Amino acid sequence: MIFIKPLLKTIFIKRYKRFFADVSLNGKTLTAHCPNSGSMLGLLNPSSVAYISKADNDNRKLKYTLEIIEQNKELVGVNTHRTNKIIEEALQEKRIKKINNYNKINKEVFFNKKTRFDFLLNGKKNTFIEVKNVTLMRKNLIAEFPDGVTTRGQKHIKDLIDAKKKGYDCYVIFLVQRQNVNLFKIAKDIDKEYFNIFIKGKISGVKYLCFSSTISEKEIKLSNEIEIDYS
């Protein structure tokens, strides 16, 4: 996923009202859209380097979008709207080796009246995929999800369990928008119910994959598959 325009390097000031972030560019304070509904635990440190993009639409209320925050000299992608694009590109290029028997990629497909999954792959066996963006790292090289209680995430796994019973292959792909990671686990101290449903999904045949990202100011792309700790 290549950034069409060069990102602007700024200094992070604060996040507020959930979707607003103030940054400083050449001594001037700018307000950017923060496209991340999670808590962004560990990332909201004043004076951190932050990269923002400028919108093409001059009529947009917030002209800038928060894309990347630097934590301990590592770039972390925080724009969850980019996550599906990164996975879509990997699917188009057949770079996710464990998912390969498909000939068509459908986006944002309804499974029932209340739930739609990020992708439906058509092939010998139809496959639903739900994608989750991961930024949390509390211990060195160990990525975690979620960074706050996620009832929506719980519901997605419940519905994937139902889809599995109906004959679909079902995956959750956790995309860690970090490069320096070698293990992934569920943050059960943050959301114990999500962990319980996550394990129930595994027992029911829902498959989980996790990948790190290669990330720079120019592009973000899928990198290595990461081991998942189910304990």
Backbone as CSV, one residue per row, in Angstrom:
resi,resn,N_x,N_y,N_z,CA_x,CA_y,CA_z,C_x,C_y,C_z
1,MET,0.848,-1.169,0.000,0.000,0.000,0.000,0.895,1.235,0.000
2,ILE,1.000,1.886,-1.149,1.881,3.036,-1.308,1.109,4.320,-1.015
3,PHE,1.718,5.197,-0.253,1.126,6.507,-0.031,1.294,7.335,-1.302
4,ILE,0.193,7.808,-1.834,0.216,8.524,-3.108,1.010,9.822,-2.989
5,LYS,0.817,10.520,-1.876,1.536,11.759,-1.629,2.501,11.557,-0.465
6,PRO,3.624,12.262,-0.458,4.555,12.149,0.668,3.884,12.533,1.983
7,LEU,4.159,11.768,3.031,3.621,12.095,4.342,4.388,13.269,4.943
8,LEU,3.707,13.975,5.830,4.311,15.110,6.518,4.766,14.669,7.904
9,LYS,6.028,14.946,8.223,6.584,14.576,9.520,6.250,15.661,10.535
10,THR,5.573,15.290,11.625,5.126,16.239,12.636,5.493,15.734,14.028
11,ILE,5.116,16.509,15.027,5.274,16.112,16.422,3.882,15.938,17.030
12,PHE,3.652,14.759,17.601,2.350,14.466,18.195,2.145,15.279,19.475
13,ILE,0.938,15.841,19.629,0.601,16.617,20.827,-0.396,15.855,21.693
14,LYS,-1.574,15.542,21.118,-2.579,14.839,21.908,-3.675,14.290,20.998
15,ARG,-4.388,13.307,21.535,-5.589,12.785,20.905,-6.762,13.119,21.803
16,TYR,-7.910,13.458,21.207,-9.085,13.805,22.007,-10.350,13.574,21.192
17,LYS,-11.467,13.493,21.903,-12.761,13.207,21.265,-12.657,11.996,20.335
18,ARG,-11.794,11.097,20.689,-11.598,9.807,20.012,-11.011,9.914,18.606
19,PHE,-11.553,10.781,17.774,-11.126,10.821,16.381,-10.390,12.106,15.988
20,PHE,-9.912,12.844,16.975,-9.152,14.053,16.700,-7.745,13.917,17.288
21,ALA,-6.766,14.420,16.560,-5.392,14.422,17.063,-4.730,15.742,16.677
22,ASP,-4.110,16.372,17.643,-3.348,17.589,17.379,-1.880,17.233,17.192
23,VAL,-1.292,17.822,16.162,0.140,17.642,15.896,0.747,19.008,15.612
24,SER,2.055,19.065,15.702,2.752,20.311,15.429,3.617,20.161,14.180
25,LEU,3.441,21.078,13.239,4.222,21.096,12.010,4.893,22.465,11.876
26,ASN,6.193,22.475,12.000,6.951,23.729,11.916,6.430,24.773,12.898
27,GLY,6.088,24.310,14.103,5.629,25.211,15.140,4.162,25.565,15.084
28,LYS,3.442,25.077,14.059,2.014,25.357,13.910,1.211,24.121,14.296
29,THR,0.163,24.317,15.103,-0.680,23.194,15.516,-1.724,22.900,14.453
30,LEU,-1.770,21.620,14.041,-2.766,21.151,13.086,-3.635,20.096,13.745
31,THR,-4.902,20.056,13.377,-5.802,19.012,13.870,-6.039,18.003,12.751
32,ALA,-5.722,16.749,13.035,-5.851,15.682,12.044,-6.939,14.700,12.469
33,HIS,-7.535,14.056,11.492,-8.461,12.958,11.771,-7.663,11.760,12.261
34,CYS,-8.119,11.149,13.349,-7.467,9.956,13.895,-8.336,8.744,13.559
35,PRO,-8.029,8.012,12.486,-8.878,6.926,12.011,-8.609,5.614,12.742
36,ASN,-8.811,5.635,14.041,-8.553,4.461,14.869,-9.490,4.512,16.065
37,SER,-10.385,3.534,16.159,-11.376,3.532,17.238,-10.860,2.876,18.511
38,GLY,-9.662,2.280,18.454,-9.092,1.636,19.634,-8.516,2.636,20.609
39,SER,-8.021,2.138,21.722,-7.457,3.022,22.738,-6.079,3.548,22.347
40,MET,-5.411,2.865,21.393,-4.045,3.196,20.975,-3.110,3.214,22.182
41,LEU,-3.317,2.269,23.066,-2.550,2.149,24.298,-1.054,2.108,24.004
42,GLY,-0.313,2.966,24.693,1.136,3.005,24.565,1.658,3.878,23.445
43,LEU,0.759,4.413,22.615,1.202,5.185,21.452,1.008,6.690,21.597
44,LEU,0.211,7.106,22.560,-0.200,8.511,22.624,0.733,9.326,23.515
45,ASN,1.990,9.298,23.185,2.991,9.990,23.989,3.316,11.346,23.376
46,PRO,3.057,12.428,24.099,3.380,13.754,23.575,4.846,13.848,23.172
47,SER,5.084,14.563,22.101,6.421,14.803,21.536,6.932,13.647,20.682
48,SER,6.128,12.590,20.504,6.521,11.523,19.585,6.445,12.028,18.146
49,VAL,7.260,11.445,17.287,7.166,11.750,15.862,5.881,11.132,15.309
50,ALA,5.159,11.899,14.514,3.928,11.400,13.898,3.906,11.830,12.437
51,TYR,3.405,10.958,11.584,3.295,11.267,10.161,1.831,11.405,9.787
52,ILE,1.532,12.442,9.028,0.154,12.700,8.603,0.096,12.814,7.082
53,SER,-1.076,12.529,6.528,-1.306,12.728,5.101,-2.270,13.894,4.919
54,LYS,-2.183,14.527,3.773,-3.085,15.636,3.459,-4.144,15.163,2.484
55,ALA,-5.391,15.508,2.754,-6.508,15.055,1.925,-6.507,15.761,0.572
56,ASP,-6.960,15.048,-0.453,-7.115,15.652,-1.775,-8.329,16.571,-1.832
57,ASN,-9.329,16.253,-1.015,-10.582,17.016,-1.016,-10.425,18.282,-0.169
58,ASP,-10.399,19.424,-0.809,-10.237,20.696,-0.105,-11.444,21.043,0.755
59,ASN,-12.581,20.391,0.477,-13.803,20.679,1.230,-13.929,19.847,2.505
60,ARG,-12.997,18.921,2.693,-13.058,18.093,3.893,-12.780,18.934,5.125
61,LYS,-13.552,18.699,6.181,-13.428,19.509,7.396,-12.031,19.402,7.990
62,LEU,-11.536,18.173,8.144,-10.175,17.960,8.629,-9.291,17.629,7.434
63,LYS,-8.347,18.475,7.156,-7.530,18.361,5.949,-6.462,17.276,6.054
64,TYR,-6.205,16.812,7.287,-5.095,15.882,7.500,-5.585,14.607,8.187
65,THR,-4.827,13.525,7.998,-5.130,12.236,8.614,-3.873,11.698,9.292
66,LEU,-4.030,11.230,10.515,-2.918,10.613,11.236,-2.665,9.222,10.667
67,GLU,-1.438,8.970,10.225,-1.110,7.704,9.567,-0.176,6.824,10.391
68,ILE,0.878,7.417,10.944,1.938,6.654,11.605,2.397,7.406,12.841
69,ILE,2.664,6.661,13.920,3.283,7.224,15.118,4.560,6.441,15.403
70,GLU,5.584,7.142,15.811,6.841,6.488,16.148,6.872,6.161,17.638
71,GLN,7.173,4.906,17.962,7.288,4.469,19.357,8.608,3.734,19.519
72,ASN,9.449,4.239,20.414,10.769,3.628,20.643,11.531,3.427,19.338
73,LYS,11.490,4.453,18.498,12.213,4.488,17.222,11.659,3.494,16.195
74,GLU,10.456,2.977,16.443,9.800,2.086,15.487,8.545,2.752,14.958
75,LEU,8.321,2.635,13.645,7.127,3.198,13.040,5.951,2.249,13.230
76,VAL,4.802,2.812,13.657,3.593,2.029,13.909,2.445,2.636,13.107
77,GLY,1.842,1.850,12.226,0.709,2.325,11.447,-0.555,2.337,12.279
78,VAL,-1.215,3.488,12.352,-2.398,3.616,13.218,-3.681,3.844,12.431
79,ASN,-3.582,4.001,11.121,-4.777,4.231,10.310,-5.415,2.890,9.977
80,THR,-6.483,2.551,10.687,-7.133,1.253,10.476,-7.810,1.161,9.108
81,HIS,-8.055,2.300,8.468,-8.648,2.280,7.129,-7.673,1.732,6.094
82,ARG,-6.392,1.715,6.414,-5.386,1.184,5.490,-5.276,-0.337,5.571
83,THR,-5.719,-0.904,6.682,-5.476,-2.319,6.964,-6.039,-3.232,5.884
84,ASN,-7.295,-3.029,5.521,-7.918,-3.893,4.521,-7.249,-3.752,3.158
85,LYS,-6.788,-2.545,2.843,-6.105,-2.341,1.563,-4.808,-3.149,1.515
86,ILE,-4.086,-3.186,2.628,-2.837,-3.953,2.689,-3.121,-5.446,2.477
87,ILE,-4.151,-5.945,3.147,-4.510,-7.364,3.002,-5.063,-7.642,1.612
88,GLU,-5.848,-6.729,1.078,-6.386,-6.925,-0.272,-5.258,-7.063,-1.298
89,GLU,-4.262,-6.212,-1.202,-3.127,-6.299,-2.122,-2.414,-7.647,-1.980
90,ALA,-2.258,-8.112,-0.739,-1.605,-9.409,-0.514,-2.433,-10.550,-1.101
91,LEU,-3.753,-10.461,-0.998,-4.628,-11.493,-1.574,-4.564,-11.462,-3.097
92,GLN,-4.549,-10.260,-3.661,-4.472,-10.142,-5.120,-3.175,-10.753,-5.657
93,GLU,-2.110,-10.598,-4.891,-0.799,-11.104,-5.319,-0.534,-12.529,-4.848
94,LYS,-1.554,-13.136,-4.189,-1.451,-14.515,-3.688,-0.237,-14.695,-2.779
95,ARG,-0.023,-13.731,-1.881,1.132,-13.790,-0.979,0.793,-14.411,0.372
96,ILE,-0.480,-14.686,0.616,-0.874,-15.380,1.842,-1.001,-16.864,1.472
97,LYS,0.061,-17.611,1.669,0.182,-18.962,1.112,-0.842,-19.937,1.673
98,LYS,-1.303,-19.702,2.885,-2.257,-20.635,3.499,-3.681,-20.415,3.002
99,ILE,-3.887,-19.347,2.247,-5.194,-19.095,1.625,-4.927,-18.911,0.138
100,ASN,-5.190,-19.932,-0.659,-4.793,-19.833,-2.065,-5.797,-20.380,-3.072
101,ASN,-6.830,-21.077,-2.625,-7.772,-21.675,-3.576,-8.963,-20.753,-3.826
102,TYR,-8.705,-19.639,-4.519,-9.785,-18.710,-4.833,-9.508,-18.032,-6.165
103,ASN,-10.578,-17.595,-6.809,-10.444,-16.920,-8.099,-11.135,-15.562,-8.131
104,LYS,-11.799,-15.195,-7.032,-12.458,-13.893,-6.980,-12.432,-13.375,-5.553
105,ILE,-12.162,-12.071,-5.407,-12.132,-11.406,-4.108,-13.288,-10.423,-4.024
106,ASN,-14.172,-10.644,-3.064,-15.294,-9.733,-2.834,-15.068,-8.997,-1.521
107,LYS,-15.376,-7.708,-1.490,-15.139,-6.890,-0.304,-16.451,-6.523,0.387
108,GLU,-16.376,-6.438,1.712,-17.503,-5.970,2.534,-18.779,-6.741,2.202
109,VAL,-18.762,-8.039,2.448,-19.883,-8.916,2.089,-20.714,-9.252,3.318
110,PHE,-22.029,-9.089,3.194,-22.928,-9.412,4.304,-23.035,-10.921,4.485
111,PHE,-22.906,-11.345,5.729,-23.149,-12.738,6.083,-24.588,-12.909,6.563
112,ASN,-25.056,-11.954,7.329,-26.449,-11.904,7.753,-26.880,-10.436,7.768
113,LYS,-28.049,-10.159,8.292,-28.584,-8.799,8.222,-27.761,-7.799,9.033
114,LYS,-27.038,-8.283,10.027,-26.319,-7.378,10.917,-24.791,-7.435,10.780
115,THR,-24.286,-8.440,10.100,-22.832,-8.621,10.038,-22.348,-8.764,8.613
116,ARG,-21.313,-8.005,8.302,-20.604,-8.216,7.042,-19.125,-8.392,7.355
117,PHE,-18.510,-9.260,6.599,-17.088,-9.534,6.792,-16.271,-8.787,5.743
118,ASP,-14.993,-8.601,6.026,-14.142,-7.778,5.166,-13.984,-8.362,3.774
119,PHE,-13.854,-9.690,3.698,-13.670,-10.325,2.390,-14.440,-11.640,2.305
120,LEU,-14.920,-11.934,1.108,-15.415,-13.261,0.757,-14.654,-13.697,-0.478
121,LEU,-13.917,-14.793,-0.353,-13.163,-15.333,-1.468,-13.964,-16.467,-2.099
122,ASN,-14.181,-16.384,-3.390,-14.883,-17.439,-4.112,-13.883,-18.390,-4.742
123,GLY,-14.099,-19.674,-4.559,-13.215,-20.680,-5.129,-13.814,-22.043,-4.929
124,LYS,-12.962,-23.053,-4.808,-13.453,-24.409,-4.564,-14.290,-24.450,-3.298
125,LYS,-13.892,-23.652,-2.319,-14.678,-23.495,-1.101,-14.678,-22.022,-0.738
126,ASN,-15.859,-21.442,-0.555,-15.942,-20.018,-0.255,-15.382,-19.722,1.133
127,THR,-14.681,-18.621,1.234,-13.946,-18.295,2.450,-14.252,-16.881,2.916
128,PHE,-14.686,-16.758,4.166,-14.858,-15.453,4.781,-13.571,-15.073,5.521
129,ILE,-13.194,-13.794,5.404,-12.031,-13.286,6.129,-12.415,-12.001,6.851
130,GLU,-12.091,-11.942,8.126,-12.222,-10.711,8.910,-10.814,-10.263,9.273
131,VAL,-10.546,-8.971,9.107,-9.203,-8.421,9.318,-9.201,-7.523,10.547
132,LYS,-8.171,-7.652,11.372,-8.026,-6.817,12.563,-6.666,-6.117,12.542
133,ASN,-6.683,-4.839,12.840,-5.459,-4.050,12.912,-4.869,-4.135,14.316
134,VAL,-3.569,-4.377,14.399,-2.901,-4.567,15.689,-1.776,-3.534,15.835
135,THR,-1.799,-2.812,16.952,-0.723,-1.847,17.236,-0.115,-2.040,18.619
136,LEU,-0.785,-2.769,19.498,-0.367,-2.857,20.898,0.879,-3.734,21.060
137,MET,1.863,-3.192,21.793,3.041,-3.972,22.169,3.489,-3.500,23.546
138,ARG,3.225,-4.332,24.561,3.611,-3.969,25.925,4.915,-4.630,26.337
139,LYS,5.254,-5.742,25.679,6.523,-6.416,25.910,7.263,-6.485,24.585
140,ASN,8.573,-6.422,24.655,9.393,-6.373,23.453,9.110,-7.552,22.517
141,LEU,8.795,-7.232,21.250,8.595,-8.198,20.172,7.298,-8.996,20.280
142,ILE,6.425,-8.690,21.269,5.156,-9.400,21.426,4.005,-8.449,21.135
143,ALA,3.291,-8.689,20.043,2.129,-7.882,19.686,0.883,-8.477,20.332
144,GLU,-0.071,-7.604,20.674,-1.283,-8.053,21.348,-2.521,-7.384,20.745
145,PHE,-3.642,-8.067,20.879,-4.944,-7.554,20.468,-5.986,-8.106,21.436
146,PRO,-6.978,-7.310,21.809,-7.211,-5.908,21.461,-6.543,-4.967,22.454
147,ASP,-6.615,-3.660,22.173,-6.080,-2.671,23.115,-7.177,-2.046,23.963
148,GLY,-8.388,-2.600,23.840,-9.541,-2.196,24.645,-10.634,-3.227,24.443
149,VAL,-11.651,-3.218,25.273,-12.747,-4.186,25.124,-13.408,-3.987,23.761
150,THR,-13.606,-5.079,23.025,-14.184,-4.987,21.690,-15.371,-5.931,21.543
151,THR,-16.544,-5.436,21.833,-17.757,-6.247,21.651,-17.977,-6.548,20.172
152,ARG,-17.581,-5.625,19.321,-17.703,-5.839,17.871,-16.807,-7.000,17.436
153,GLY,-15.577,-7.041,17.973,-14.677,-8.133,17.652,-15.194,-9.474,18.151
154,GLN,-15.804,-9.464,19.322,-16.394,-10.685,19.867,-17.483,-11.207,18.937
155,LYS,-18.335,-10.281,18.471,-19.440,-10.665,17.598,-18.928,-11.229,16.269
156,HIS,-17.856,-10.663,15.752,-17.317,-11.159,14.486,-16.906,-12.627,14.587
157,ILE,-16.241,-12.994,15.688,-15.838,-14.399,15.828,-17.058,-15.291,16.006
158,LYS,-18.041,-14.844,16.772,-19.274,-15.628,16.942,-19.925,-15.896,15.587
159,ASP,-19.958,-14.876,14.735,-20.578,-15.040,13.426,-19.715,-15.900,12.497
160,LEU,-18.404,-15.838,12.662,-17.538,-16.722,11.883,-17.739,-18.176,12.288
161,ILE,-17.968,-18.409,13.571,-18.288,-19.770,14.039,-19.562,-20.261,13.359
162,ASP,-20.553,-19.380,13.270,-21.814,-19.717,12.602,-21.575,-19.983,11.120
163,ALA,-20.739,-19.147,10.483,-20.442,-19.332,9.062,-19.718,-20.655,8.818
164,LYS,-18.834,-21.020,9.737,-18.127,-22.294,9.630,-19.115,-23.457,9.652
165,LYS,-20.118,-23.371,10.505,-21.143,-24.416,10.588,-21.929,-24.519,9.285
166,LYS,-21.995,-23.408,8.560,-22.744,-23.380,7.298,-21.873,-23.784,6.106
167,GLY,-20.633,-24.191,6.368,-19.807,-24.741,5.305,-18.744,-23.831,4.736
168,TYR,-18.611,-22.620,5.257,-17.566,-21.714,4.785,-16.243,-22.009,5.488
169,ASP,-15.147,-21.738,4.804,-13.877,-21.603,5.498,-13.852,-20.212,6.120
170,CYS,-13.275,-20.090,7.298,-13.330,-18.819,8.019,-11.976,-18.483,8.627
171,TYR,-11.555,-17.240,8.417,-10.270,-16.768,8.929,-10.425,-15.412,9.608
172,VAL,-9.616,-15.207,10.635,-9.334,-13.866,11.131,-7.855,-13.612,10.860
173,ILE,-7.564,-12.517,10.177,-6.180,-12.131,9.927,-5.853,-10.928,10.794
174,PHE,-4.880,-11.085,11.665,-4.406,-9.993,12.510,-3.198,-9.362,11.817
175,LEU,-3.345,-8.122,11.402,-2.239,-7.424,10.759,-1.579,-6.494,11.769
176,VAL,-0.365,-6.824,12.133,0.409,-5.983,13.062,1.102,-4.905,12.234
177,GLN,0.703,-3.670,12.422,1.334,-2.590,11.662,2.625,-2.154,12.357
178,ARG,3.471,-3.129,12.548,4.820,-2.966,13.093,5.711,-3.972,12.384
179,GLN,7.003,-3.705,12.404,7.937,-4.622,11.769,8.636,-5.528,12.778
180,ASN,8.980,-4.997,13.927,9.777,-5.751,14.901,8.878,-6.523,15.859
181,VAL,8.407,-7.672,15.410,7.530,-8.518,16.217,7.771,-9.973,15.838
182,ASN,7.764,-10.868,16.832,7.938,-12.293,16.506,6.921,-13.191,17.201
183,LEU,5.961,-12.590,17.935,4.931,-13.384,18.608,3.674,-12.540,18.747
184,PHE,2.510,-13.201,18.624,1.222,-12.522,18.787,0.380,-13.267,19.809
185,LYS,-0.338,-12.528,20.637,-1.234,-13.140,21.610,-2.427,-12.232,21.852
186,ILE,-3.473,-12.817,22.422,-4.648,-12.042,22.807,-4.407,-11.423,24.179
187,ALA,-4.737,-10.148,24.312,-4.566,-9.433,25.581,-5.758,-9.748,26.477
188,LYS,-5.722,-10.935,27.083,-6.885,-11.387,27.845,-7.092,-10.600,29.124
189,ASP,-6.064,-9.902,29.621,-6.263,-9.039,30.785,-7.059,-7.792,30.414
190,ILE,-7.060,-7.455,29.128,-7.831,-6.296,28.657,-9.247,-6.703,28.282
191,ASP,-9.399,-7.838,27.597,-10.736,-8.309,27.194,-10.784,-9.827,27.322
192,LYS,-11.125,-10.291,28.507,-11.168,-11.733,28.798,-12.225,-12.427,27.940
193,GLU,-13.353,-11.771,27.697,-14.420,-12.386,26.916,-13.969,-12.599,25.471
194,TYR,-13.206,-11.654,24.929,-12.696,-11.834,23.566,-11.760,-13.047,23.507
195,PHE,-10.917,-13.199,24.515,-10.020,-14.359,24.558,-10.825,-15.654,24.581
196,ASN,-11.873,-15.697,25.405,-12.694,-16.912,25.501,-13.342,-17.254,24.162
197,ILE,-13.867,-16.236,23.478,-14.515,-16.449,22.182,-13.476,-16.808,21.118
198,PHE,-12.300,-16.209,21.223,-11.172,-16.517,20.329,-10.821,-18.006,20.409
199,ILE,-10.721,-18.543,21.609,-10.412,-19.968,21.799,-11.576,-20.831,21.321
200,LYS,-12.798,-20.414,21.599,-13.966,-21.151,21.123,-13.962,-21.217,19.600
201,GLY,-13.586,-20.108,18.972,-13.503,-20.083,17.518,-12.484,-21.079,17.003
202,LYS,-11.339,-21.132,17.650,-10.290,-22.082,17.233,-10.801,-23.514,17.313
203,ILE,-11.463,-23.837,18.410,-12.009,-25.183,18.600,-13.063,-25.486,17.534
204,SER,-13.794,-24.452,17.122,-14.882,-24.619,16.145,-14.403,-24.623,14.712
205,GLY,-13.111,-24.390,14.498,-12.568,-24.459,13.149,-12.265,-23.124,12.496
206,VAL,-12.498,-22.019,13.197,-12.077,-20.722,12.674,-10.551,-20.671,12.719
207,LYS,-9.936,-20.240,11.643,-8.475,-20.219,11.555,-7.960,-18.801,11.759
208,TYR,-6.811,-18.708,12.416,-6.211,-17.400,12.698,-4.835,-17.316,12.060
209,LEU,-4.572,-16.169,11.456,-3.264,-15.873,10.908,-2.827,-14.499,11.399
210,CYS,-1.538,-14.326,11.570,-1.009,-13.037,11.994,0.222,-12.710,11.150
211,PHE,0.314,-11.451,10.738,1.440,-11.000,9.934,1.972,-9.673,10.466
212,SER,3.268,-9.497,10.346,3.866,-8.189,10.620,3.815,-7.371,9.337
213,SER,4.276,-6.123,9.424,4.265,-5.228,8.267,5.651,-4.632,8.054
214,THR,5.967,-4.404,6.808,7.105,-3.555,6.474,6.554,-2.150,6.322
215,ILE,7.053,-1.220,7.104,6.423,0.089,7.186,7.461,1.202,7.047
216,SER,7.119,2.185,6.231,7.964,3.358,6.046,7.067,4.547,5.752
217,GLU,7.677,5.706,5.563,6.897,6.896,5.230,6.339,6.838,3.812
218,LYS,6.800,5.856,3.027,6.366,5.746,1.643,5.326,4.662,1.399
219,GLU,5.407,3.571,2.177,4.470,2.478,1.951,4.380,1.559,3.167
220,ILE,3.299,0.789,3.207,3.113,-0.262,4.204,2.693,-1.515,3.449
221,LYS,3.361,-2.635,3.725,2.983,-3.862,3.043,3.131,-5.060,3.973
222,LEU,2.437,-6.117,3.618,2.484,-7.354,4.391,3.904,-7.889,4.426
223,SER,4.319,-8.368,5.610,5.671,-8.894,5.751,5.616,-10.363,6.166
224,ASN,6.105,-10.692,7.353,6.254,-12.091,7.768,5.048,-12.617,8.538
225,GLU,4.797,-13.922,8.406,3.791,-14.546,9.258,4.361,-14.675,10.660
226,ILE,3.531,-14.387,11.654,3.953,-14.354,13.051,3.292,-15.494,13.819
227,GLU,4.065,-16.119,14.683,3.540,-17.206,15.534,2.464,-16.652,16.476
228,ILE,1.415,-17.456,16.686,0.329,-17.080,17.585,0.413,-17.906,18.855
229,ASP,0.390,-17.245,20.005,0.383,-17.901,21.307,-1.068,-18.029,21.770
230,TYR,-1.552,-19.260,21.910,-2.963,-19.488,22.270,-3.148,-19.671,23.771
231,SER,-2.094,-19.557,24.554,-2.205,-19.810,26.001,-2.817,-18.626,26.726
